[in-house]
Amino acid sequence: MMADKDFTYNAHPATQLRHLTIRQLRSLAALSAKGSVTAASTQLGLTQPAVTQQLRQLQDLAGLPLVQRTGDGMLLTAAGREVLALADRVEAAIADCQGALDLLAGRTGGTVHLGAVSTAKYFVPHAIAEFSKRYPKIEIKLTIGNREEIREAMHGYDLDFAVMGRPPADVTVDVRQLGRNPHIIVARRGHWLAKDRGLNLTDLVHETFLTREPGSGTRTLMEGMFQRSDLEPIIGMEMSSNETIKQAVIAGLGIAFISAHTVAHELAEGRLIILDVAGLPIVRQWYVIRRSDKILLPPAQAMFDFLGSEGANYLPDVPELRGR
């Protein structure tokens, strides 16, 4: 365990950081992840004195304290978190360089790490299938999550890019518009409001809404819609899956505000119907986004360009909304 004397440092401009080493950065990252020098040394396969020395040298180069002892273990200071962010960027750059070298050596076709919000899973796999036909040697790794999960993933460098409905405001990104994303209110076939035309939100305040969990883009959009009308919907159940919401609506447990792309199949089969509500559909856009400072290797750049130019071709068709 590091003693208090190990936290001494020499204040000087941080220009000496140019002399840091990968081993020092990895020692800091391991300490942050594990919370103690003992656990960090086990993860790195080094002795505790060796890890302590790496951390002390890195702290001297930074000219600021990087770690502090707390009741919950060793935690990073604000300066430590800045250096940890550098470690993340360096590891991402190393991985990118390895991928580029593998491509040049002909050892692999490359790997693309793609993220997508859960609503996008109804068309993204079809786009991936077409891309894979054109580039069969490129491996695609797809991560699905709600908006908050994908937004958080974009803070790091693991994802090459992501498909989502609204770019995160707290990350500098490059954006390609993919296509329209209409949101509607659906009910089961035979619902008592099915034949009504020109409904208002006030006509729905006594209906039970089945909705996604807080943090999803669809939930946020629905809440904003009701708030603008000074209304509050009745939430019957929160569900983390669009598939569960669809089945619950079909079973008659309530109605749902949802992306039309998630229910295109059920609408075509007549198991769900669209309620004719004034102001709907609310049309948002699908985007393909990447961190501006994320350098894409050729395979990832090829797929990023493919989705930006042809991705709209794989959006589900909803005949009831044509022309709207």
Secondary structure, 3 states (H helix, E strand, C coil): CCCHHHHCCCCCCHHHHHHCCHHHHHHHHHHHHHCCHHHHHHHHCCCHHHHHHHHHHHHHHHCCCCEEEECCEEEECHHHHHHHHHHHHHHHHHHHHHHHHHHHHCCCCCEEEEEEEHHHHHCHHHHHHHHHHHCCCCEEEEEEECHHHHHHHCCCCCCCEEEECCCCCCCCEEEEEEEEEEEEEEEECCCCCCCCCCECHHHHCCCEEEEECCCCHHHHHHHHHHHHCCCCCEEEEEECCHHHHHHHHHCCCCEEEEEHHHCHHHHHHCCEEECCECCCCEEEEEEEEEECCCCCCHHHHHHHHHHHHHHHHHCCCCHHHCCC
